[in-house]
Amino acid sequence: MAKKQGKQVKRGKGPYVPPPVTRVKFPTKRIGEMFGRIVDIYGNERMGVFCEDGKHRVGRIRGKIKKRVWIRKGDLVIVSPWDWETEVADKPGKCEITWRYTNAEISWLERNRRIPEILDINNIPL
């Protein structure tokens, strides 16, 4: 017969609790943030991003969300372009990925027509 171990015994996983309804985060235009869509994954926390202004950039995942949020190809994100980076004609600019939208947030944004038409997943120029 197994001994009872008091406080040290594991109690098992708790019941599923759906995430609370929160406000949807928007890009802050005055500091340069914008919507972006992930088109390529390069590795080493770098990704190809097609931004709202029509430019392709190399996005780096922000340290705060690096191992907490997994970003996949086709995800809608908020990016902030690097203003200290000088753009070269033949190389894409660089930016930082600061937020990834969940499916519930994306459906809310689509219902309220907040996502720009240029970022439609079927019409992104490669």
C-alpha positions as CSV (number, residue, x, y, z in Angstrom):
1,M,0.0,0.0,0.0
2,A,1.3,3.4,-1.0
3,K,2.1,5.8,1.8
4,K,0.5,9.2,1.9
5,Q,3.2,11.9,1.5
6,G,1.4,15.0,2.8
7,K,2.2,18.2,0.9
8,Q,4.9,16.6,-1.3
9,V,2.5,14.5,-3.4
10,K,1.6,15.7,-6.9
11,R,-2.1,16.5,-7.3
12,G,-2.3,16.3,-11.1
13,K,-3.1,18.8,-13.7
14,G,-5.9,21.3,-13.0
15,P,-8.9,21.8,-15.2
16,Y,-8.7,23.8,-18.5
17,V,-9.4,27.4,-18.0
18,P,-10.0,29.4,-21.3
19,P,-7.9,32.6,-21.5
20,P,-9.6,35.7,-20.4
21,V,-11.0,38.1,-23.0
22,T,-8.5,40.9,-23.4
23,R,-8.1,43.9,-25.6
24,V,-6.5,43.5,-28.9
25,K,-3.1,45.3,-29.2
26,F,-2.7,47.7,-32.1
27,P,0.6,49.0,-33.6
28,T,1.5,52.4,-32.3
29,K,2.0,54.5,-35.5
30,R,3.8,57.4,-33.8
31,I,6.7,55.2,-32.7
32,G,6.8,53.5,-36.1
33,E,5.2,50.1,-35.4
34,M,3.2,48.4,-38.2
35,F,1.5,45.2,-39.1
36,G,3.6,42.5,-40.8
37,R,3.2,39.0,-42.1
38,I,5.9,36.2,-41.7
39,V,6.9,34.9,-45.2
40,D,10.2,33.0,-44.4
41,I,11.9,31.5,-41.4
42,Y,15.7,31.8,-41.6
43,G,16.7,30.4,-38.2
44,N,18.7,32.0,-35.3
45,E,15.5,34.0,-34.3
46,R,15.4,35.7,-37.7
47,M,12.5,35.7,-40.1
48,G,11.5,37.3,-43.4
49,V,8.6,39.8,-42.9
50,F,6.4,41.5,-45.4
51,C,5.4,44.8,-43.8
52,E,2.4,47.0,-44.1
53,D,4.4,49.6,-46.1
54,G,5.1,47.1,-48.9
55,K,8.7,46.3,-48.0
56,H,10.4,43.0,-47.2
57,R,12.5,43.1,-44.0
58,V,14.5,40.7,-41.9
59,G,12.7,40.5,-38.5
60,R,14.4,39.6,-35.3
61,I,12.3,38.2,-32.4
62,R,12.3,40.4,-29.4
63,G,13.9,39.0,-26.3
64,K,10.8,39.3,-24.2
65,I,8.8,36.9,-26.4
66,K,11.7,34.8,-27.6
67,K,11.0,31.5,-25.8
68,R,7.5,32.2,-24.8
69,V,5.7,32.7,-28.1
70,W,6.3,30.4,-31.2
71,I,6.1,32.2,-34.5
72,R,5.3,30.3,-37.7
73,K,5.1,31.1,-41.4
74,G,2.0,33.1,-42.2
75,D,1.5,34.6,-38.8
76,L,0.4,38.2,-38.4
77,V,2.8,40.2,-36.2
78,I,3.6,43.7,-35.1
79,V,7.0,44.9,-36.2
80,S,9.0,48.1,-35.5
81,P,11.6,48.9,-38.1
82,W,15.1,49.9,-37.0
83,D,15.5,53.6,-37.5
84,W,19.3,53.4,-36.8
85,E,19.8,50.9,-39.6
86,T,20.9,52.5,-42.9
87,E,19.0,50.9,-45.8
88,V,21.0,49.6,-48.7
89,A,19.4,49.3,-52.1
90,D,20.0,45.6,-52.7
91,K,19.5,44.4,-49.1
92,P,16.2,44.3,-47.1
93,G,15.9,46.5,-44.1
94,K,15.7,45.1,-40.5
95,C,13.0,45.2,-37.9
96,E,12.1,43.8,-34.5
97,I,9.1,41.5,-34.0
98,T,7.3,42.7,-30.9
99,W,3.9,40.9,-30.9
100,R,2.2,37.9,-32.5
101,Y,-1.5,37.8,-32.9
102,T,-3.5,34.7,-31.8
103,N,-6.2,33.2,-34.0
104,A,-9.0,34.8,-31.9
105,E,-7.3,38.2,-32.2
106,I,-6.9,37.8,-36.0
107,S,-10.6,36.9,-36.4
108,W,-11.5,40.0,-34.4
109,L,-9.3,42.2,-36.5
110,E,-10.7,40.8,-39.8
111,R,-14.3,41.3,-38.6
112,N,-13.6,44.9,-37.8
113,R,-11.5,45.4,-41.0
114,R,-8.3,46.5,-39.2
115,I,-5.8,44.4,-41.2
116,P,-4.6,46.2,-44.3
117,E,-5.5,44.5,-47.7
118,I,-1.8,44.3,-48.7
119,L,-1.3,41.8,-45.9
120,D,-3.9,39.3,-47.1
121,I,-2.3,35.9,-46.9
122,N,-3.2,35.0,-50.5
123,N,-1.9,38.2,-52.1
124,I,1.6,38.7,-50.6
125,P,4.2,39.3,-53.4
126,L,7.2,37.0,-52.9
